[in-house]
Amino acid sequence: MKTNNRNLIFFMPFIGIGGVEKNLFNIANFFSSKIHNIYICTSSIKYKKKFNNKIKFIYPKIKINENLNIRIKYIICLYLLVKLFLKSRNYVVLSFQANIYCILICKIFGIKILIRSNSSPEGWYHNKLKKILYKKIVSLADEVIVNSKDFKNEMDKKFNLNTKCIYNPLDQINIKKKSKLVLKKKIFKKNSLKIINIGRITDQKDQITIIKAINEIKNKIKLQLIIIGRGEKKKFLLENIRMLKLQKIIKIINPSYKTYKYLNSSELFILSSKYEGLPNVLLEAIALKKFVISSNCRTGPREILLNGRGGFLFEVGNYKKLAEQILFFSKNKKICNKKLNISFQSLKKFDYKLNLNKYLQLSRKYLISVDR
């Protein structure tokens, strides 16, 4: 009997700046010190410096425009996998993106595949055809990893799966280090309630709900909102800010290396998403001891905020309730700080090394092949 070690490929056709990417960087770099022959299959070569130099890259020979349609990037990277598998099948794939397509390719070639599902299917599962196809194809994966218990319950119930729940590894040391950067110019004004939102500016993130809430209370308290992000809804938000005459209260800025410092300069973090998986940014805000108000969307916020014991929850899109909660926070910070301390203590289950080792343990099951 002979044992062989398979090579591991992280499949991520498009790398941006969101929470999924943070988890990819953390997991891949941790694996690079534990496993030989790790590859990243991606079209986003500009992020190569984010990875340990032991990690090898599978990428297109020609330069790919970052603005190229994401599905074309999927096709390009899937083609790269096919070329690779035609030469050798001694691989295991851990897919972070385009999971359905990746599963089909891997099954055709007899490759073991683990997928990481990043957010609740709430945004699309009402489409019956998509639901049927998703259920049939995802069940072919060797492992399906989700990042919250609510997410696991939803996936297992709706799609008859047996998913593995592994929390996002929270690197508190690095977050605190980055939050201490010195800013040349302060973005928040003195004597105002300092509110922040960080995330892609998309329909999913629903920042318009926060803007409507701010408009409800703009004459009741002095406050300021900074939205950090970019995306297709930015123009829409800016138009609403102008229409409501909130230009002096609300600013939208692009993400940068200063983002953690901006977060650390705030008092209140608000998440308004319509659906999530396990939002990293909530964990990061709590790690920096910022009070959190979040939509009670599927999935993650309720679990992080302990059903409201560790922060405030409001129904998706309910800007009037959000406005009430912002006012309550501004006038009752001592009460809110008690809730914050509860959520801060609960961060232990998101421990960096604990959850990285869970990923490693699960992956190693498939990396060793036995020839008889």
C-alpha positions as CSV (number, residue, x, y, z in Angstrom):
1,M,0.0,0.0,0.0
2,K,1.4,3.4,-1.1
3,T,0.3,6.9,-0.1
4,N,0.5,9.9,-2.3
5,N,0.0,13.6,-1.4
6,R,-2.3,15.4,-3.8
7,N,-1.8,19.0,-4.7
8,L,-4.3,21.6,-3.5
9,I,-5.8,24.2,-5.7
10,F,-7.7,27.2,-4.4
11,F,-10.2,28.2,-7.1
12,M,-11.1,32.0,-7.1
13,P,-11.4,33.3,-10.6
14,F,-11.9,36.9,-9.5
15,I,-10.3,38.4,-6.4
16,G,-11.6,41.8,-5.2
17,I,-11.6,43.5,-1.8
18,G,-14.4,41.9,0.2
19,G,-14.7,39.5,3.1
20,V,-14.5,36.4,0.9
21,E,-11.1,37.5,-0.2
22,K,-9.9,38.1,3.3
23,N,-10.8,34.6,4.2
24,L,-9.0,33.3,1.1
25,F,-5.8,35.2,2.0
26,N,-5.9,33.9,5.6
27,I,-6.6,30.3,4.8
28,A,-4.2,30.0,1.8
29,N,-1.3,31.6,3.7
30,F,-1.9,29.5,6.7
31,F,-2.0,26.3,4.6
32,S,1.3,27.3,2.8
33,S,3.2,26.6,6.0
34,K,1.5,23.2,6.5
35,I,1.0,21.7,3.0
36,H,3.3,21.4,0.0
37,N,2.3,22.3,-3.5
38,I,-0.5,24.8,-3.1
39,Y,-1.9,26.7,-6.1
40,I,-4.3,29.6,-6.7
41,C,-6.3,29.5,-9.9
42,T,-7.4,33.1,-10.6
43,S,-7.4,35.8,-13.2
44,S,-6.6,38.5,-10.6
45,I,-2.8,38.3,-10.6
46,K,-2.5,41.9,-9.2
47,Y,-3.2,40.4,-5.7
48,K,-0.2,38.0,-5.9
49,K,1.7,39.9,-3.2
50,K,-1.1,39.1,-0.7
51,F,-0.1,35.5,-0.8
52,N,2.9,33.7,0.6
53,N,5.6,33.2,-2.0
54,K,5.4,29.4,-1.6
55,I,2.0,29.5,-3.3
56,K,2.1,28.9,-7.0
57,F,-0.3,30.7,-9.4
58,I,-2.4,29.2,-12.3
59,Y,-3.4,32.2,-14.3
60,P,-4.0,33.3,-18.0
61,K,-0.9,34.1,-20.1
62,I,-2.5,37.3,-21.4
63,K,-3.4,40.2,-19.1
64,I,-7.0,40.2,-18.0
65,N,-8.8,43.5,-17.7
66,E,-10.2,43.9,-14.2
67,N,-13.5,45.3,-15.6
68,L,-14.0,42.2,-17.8
69,N,-17.4,40.5,-17.1
70,I,-17.0,38.1,-14.1
71,R,-18.5,35.2,-15.9
72,I,-15.9,35.5,-18.6
73,K,-13.3,35.3,-15.9
74,Y,-15.0,32.2,-14.6
75,I,-14.8,30.6,-18.1
76,I,-11.1,31.5,-18.5
77,C,-10.2,29.9,-15.1
78,L,-12.3,26.8,-15.7
79,Y,-10.5,26.4,-19.0
80,L,-7.2,26.6,-17.1
81,L,-8.4,23.8,-14.8
82,V,-9.4,21.6,-17.7
83,K,-5.9,22.0,-19.2
84,L,-4.3,21.1,-15.9
85,F,-6.5,18.0,-15.3
86,L,-5.8,16.7,-18.8
87,K,-2.2,16.4,-17.8
88,S,-2.7,15.2,-14.2
89,R,-5.5,14.4,-11.9
90,N,-3.5,14.5,-8.7
91,Y,-5.3,17.5,-7.3
92,V,-7.9,18.5,-4.7
93,V,-9.9,21.7,-5.3
94,L,-11.1,24.1,-2.6
95,S,-13.5,26.4,-4.4
96,F,-14.4,29.9,-3.1
97,Q,-16.2,31.1,-6.2
98,A,-18.2,29.9,-9.2
99,N,-18.8,26.7,-7.2
100,I,-21.5,25.2,-9.5
101,Y,-19.2,25.3,-12.6
102,C,-16.2,24.1,-10.6
103,I,-18.1,21.1,-9.2
104,L,-19.1,20.1,-12.8
105,I,-15.6,20.3,-14.1
106,C,-14.1,18.4,-11.1
107,K,-16.7,15.6,-11.3
108,I,-16.0,15.1,-15.0
109,F,-12.3,14.5,-14.3
110,G,-12.9,12.6,-11.0
111,I,-11.3,15.3,-8.9
112,K,-12.2,15.7,-5.2
113,I,-13.8,19.1,-4.6
114,L,-14.6,21.1,-1.4
115,I,-16.6,24.2,-1.8
116,R,-17.0,27.2,0.5
117,S,-20.4,28.8,0.2
118,N,-20.1,32.4,1.1
119,S,-23.6,33.8,1.5
120,S,-27.2,32.8,2.1
121,P,-29.2,31.7,-1.0
122,E,-31.9,34.2,0.1
123,G,-31.1,36.4,-2.9
124,W,-32.0,33.8,-5.5
125,Y,-33.5,30.5,-4.2
126,H,-37.1,31.6,-4.9
127,N,-36.3,30.8,-8.5
128,K,-37.5,27.1,-8.6
129,L,-35.3,26.1,-11.6
130,K,-32.2,27.5,-9.9
131,K,-33.1,25.8,-6.7
132,I,-33.5,22.4,-8.4
133,L,-30.2,22.7,-10.3
134,Y,-28.3,24.0,-7.3
135,K,-29.5,21.2,-5.1
136,K,-28.5,18.5,-7.7
137,I,-25.1,19.9,-8.5
138,V,-24.0,21.0,-5.0
139,S,-24.8,17.5,-3.6
140,L,-22.0,16.2,-5.9
141,A,-19.4,18.2,-4.0
142,D,-17.3,16.1,-1.5
143,E,-17.7,18.8,1.2
144,V,-19.8,21.9,1.5
145,I,-18.4,24.4,4.0
146,V,-20.5,27.3,5.4
147,N,-19.6,29.9,7.9
148,S,-22.4,30.2,10.4
149,K,-24.8,27.8,12.1
150,D,-27.9,29.6,10.7
151,F,-26.4,29.3,7.3
152,K,-25.8,25.5,7.9
153,N,-29.4,25.0,9.0
154,E,-30.7,26.9,6.0
155,M,-28.6,25.0,3.5
156,D,-29.2,21.6,5.1
157,K,-33.0,22.1,5.2
158,K,-33.5,23.7,1.8
159,F,-31.1,21.5,-0.2
160,N,-31.0,18.3,1.9
161,L,-27.2,18.7,2.5
162,N,-24.9,17.8,5.3
163,T,-22.7,20.9,5.4
164,K,-19.7,21.6,7.6
165,C,-19.8,24.9,9.6
166,I,-16.4,26.6,10.0
167,Y,-16.5,30.2,11.3
168,N,-14.5,32.9,9.5
169,P,-11.0,33.1,11.1
170,L,-10.8,36.4,12.9
171,D,-7.3,37.9,13.0
172,Q,-7.8,40.3,15.9
173,I,-4.0,41.1,16.2
174,N,-3.8,42.2,12.6
175,I,-7.0,44.2,12.7
176,K,-5.9,46.1,15.8
177,K,-2.4,46.7,14.3
178,K,-3.9,48.2,11.1
179,S,-6.4,50.3,13.1
180,K,-3.5,52.2,14.8
181,L,-2.3,53.9,11.5
182,V,-2.1,57.6,11.9
183,L,-4.4,59.6,9.7
184,K,-3.2,63.0,8.4
185,K,-6.7,64.2,8.1
186,K,-9.7,63.3,10.3
187,I,-12.8,62.2,8.4
188,F,-15.2,62.7,11.4
189,K,-16.2,66.0,12.8
190,K,-16.0,66.8,16.5
191,N,-19.1,66.6,18.6
192,S,-21.1,64.5,16.1
193,L,-22.2,60.9,16.4
194,K,-19.7,59.0,14.2
195,I,-21.4,56.3,12.1
196,I,-19.7,54.0,9.6
197,N,-20.7,51.4,7.0
198,I,-18.2,49.3,5.1
199,G,-19.1,47.1,2.2
200,R,-19.6,46.8,-1.5
201,I,-22.2,49.3,-2.8
202,T,-24.6,46.8,-4.2
203,D,-28.3,46.0,-3.9
204,Q,-27.4,43.2,-1.5
205,K,-25.8,45.6,1.0
206,D,-28.8,48.0,0.8
207,Q,-27.1,51.2,2.1
208,I,-30.1,53.2,0.9
209,T,-31.8,52.0,4.1
210,I,-29.1,53.7,6.2
211,I,-29.4,56.9,4.2
212,K,-33.2,57.0,4.7
213,A,-32.7,56.4,8.5
214,I,-30.2,59.3,8.7
215,N,-32.7,61.5,6.9
216,E,-35.4,60.7,9.5
217,I,-33.2,62.0,12.4
218,K,-31.0,64.6,10.8
219,N,-32.7,67.4,12.7
220,K,-32.8,65.6,16.0
221,I,-29.1,64.9,16.7
222,K,-25.8,65.9,15.2
223,L,-24.4,63.0,13.3
224,Q,-22.1,62.0,10.4
225,L,-22.1,58.8,8.3
226,I,-19.2,57.6,6.3
227,I,-19.8,54.8,3.7
228,I,-16.7,53.0,2.6
229,G,-17.1,51.0,-0.6
230,R,-17.5,50.9,-4.3
231,G,-20.0,49.3,-6.6
232,E,-22.7,49.7,-9.1
233,K,-25.1,51.4,-6.7
234,K,-22.8,54.3,-5.9
235,K,-24.3,56.7,-8.3
236,F,-27.8,55.8,-7.0
237,L,-26.7,56.5,-3.4
238,L,-25.1,59.8,-4.4
239,E,-28.2,61.0,-6.2
240,N,-30.3,60.2,-3.1
241,I,-27.9,62.0,-0.8
242,R,-28.1,65.1,-3.0
243,M,-31.9,64.9,-3.3
244,L,-32.3,64.6,0.5
245,K,-29.7,67.4,1.0
246,L,-27.4,65.2,3.1
247,Q,-24.1,66.1,1.5
248,K,-22.8,67.6,4.7
249,I,-23.7,64.6,6.8
250,I,-23.0,61.6,4.5
251,K,-19.8,60.9,2.6
252,I,-18.9,57.9,0.4
253,I,-15.2,57.1,0.1
254,N,-13.3,54.3,-1.6
255,P,-11.8,51.4,0.4
256,S,-8.0,51.8,1.2
257,Y,-5.4,50.6,3.6
258,K,-6.8,53.2,6.0
259,T,-10.2,51.5,6.3
260,Y,-9.5,49.9,9.7
261,K,-8.3,53.3,11.0
262,Y,-11.6,54.9,9.8
263,L,-13.5,52.1,11.5
264,N,-11.5,52.7,14.7
265,S,-12.4,56.4,14.6
266,S,-16.1,55.7,14.5
267,E,-18.5,55.0,17.4
268,L,-21.3,53.0,15.7
269,F,-21.2,50.5,12.8
270,I,-24.3,49.8,10.8
271,L,-24.9,46.8,8.5
272,S,-28.0,47.0,6.3
273,S,-27.6,43.9,4.1
274,K,-30.5,42.0,2.6
275,Y,-28.6,38.7,3.0
276,E,-25.1,37.6,4.1
277,G,-23.2,34.5,5.1
278,L,-21.2,35.5,8.1
279,P,-20.2,39.2,7.6
280,N,-16.5,39.7,8.5
281,V,-17.0,43.4,8.9
282,L,-19.3,42.9,11.9
283,L,-16.7,40.8,13.6
284,E,-14.0,43.4,12.9
285,A,-16.2,46.2,14.2
286,I,-16.8,44.3,17.5
287,A,-13.1,43.4,17.7
288,L,-12.4,47.2,17.7
289,K,-15.1,47.6,20.3
290,K,-17.6,49.5,18.1
291,F,-21.3,49.1,18.8
292,V,-23.2,47.4,16.0
293,I,-26.7,47.8,14.6
294,S,-27.5,45.3,11.9
295,S,-30.3,44.1,9.7
296,N,-31.7,40.8,10.9
297,C,-30.9,39.3,7.5
298,R,-30.1,35.7,6.6
299,T,-27.5,34.7,7.8
300,G,-24.9,35.7,10.3
301,P,-25.8,39.0,12.1
302,R,-28.2,37.4,14.5
303,E,-25.6,34.7,15.4
304,I,-22.8,37.3,15.9
305,L,-25.1,39.6,17.9
306,L,-26.5,36.8,20.0
307,N,-30.1,37.4,19.0
308,G,-29.8,41.0,20.1
309,R,-28.0,40.6,23.4
310,G,-24.8,41.9,21.8
311,G,-26.2,44.7,19.7
312,F,-29.4,45.9,17.9
313,L,-31.2,44.1,15.1
314,F,-33.8,45.5,12.7
315,E,-35.9,43.9,10.0
316,V,-34.4,44.3,6.5
317,G,-35.3,47.6,4.9
318,N,-37.0,49.0,8.1
319,Y,-35.3,52.4,8.1
320,K,-37.7,53.9,10.7
321,K,-36.7,51.2,13.2
322,L,-33.0,51.8,12.4
323,A,-33.5,55.5,13.0
324,E,-35.0,54.8,16.4
325,Q,-32.0,52.5,17.3
326,I,-29.5,55.2,16.2
327,L,-31.2,57.7,18.5
328,F,-31.3,55.2,21.4
329,F,-27.6,54.6,21.0
330,S,-26.8,58.3,21.0
331,K,-28.6,58.8,24.3
332,N,-27.9,55.5,26.1
333,K,-24.2,54.7,25.4
334,K,-23.7,53.0,28.8
335,I,-26.5,50.5,28.2
336,C,-25.2,49.9,24.7
337,N,-21.6,49.4,25.9
338,K,-22.9,46.5,28.1
339,K,-24.3,44.8,25.0
340,L,-21.0,45.5,23.2
341,N,-19.0,43.8,26.0
342,I,-21.2,40.7,25.6
343,S,-20.6,40.4,21.9
344,F,-16.9,41.1,22.3
345,Q,-16.6,38.2,24.8
346,S,-18.3,35.9,22.3
347,L,-15.6,36.5,19.7
348,K,-13.7,33.5,21.1
349,K,-15.5,31.1,18.8
350,F,-14.2,33.0,15.8
351,D,-10.6,32.5,16.9
352,Y,-8.1,32.8,14.1
353,K,-6.0,29.6,14.6
354,L,-8.9,27.5,15.9
355,N,-10.9,28.0,12.6
356,L,-7.9,27.8,10.3
357,N,-7.0,24.5,11.8
358,K,-10.5,23.2,11.2
359,Y,-10.1,24.1,7.5
360,L,-6.7,22.3,7.5
361,Q,-8.1,19.2,9.2
362,L,-11.0,18.9,6.8
363,S,-8.8,19.5,3.7
364,R,-6.1,16.9,4.7
365,K,-8.7,14.2,4.6
366,Y,-8.7,14.5,0.8
367,L,-5.1,15.4,0.2
368,I,-3.8,11.9,0.9
369,S,-4.5,9.2,-1.7
370,V,-3.9,5.5,-1.1
371,D,-2.8,3.1,-3.9
372,R,-3.4,-0.5,-3.2
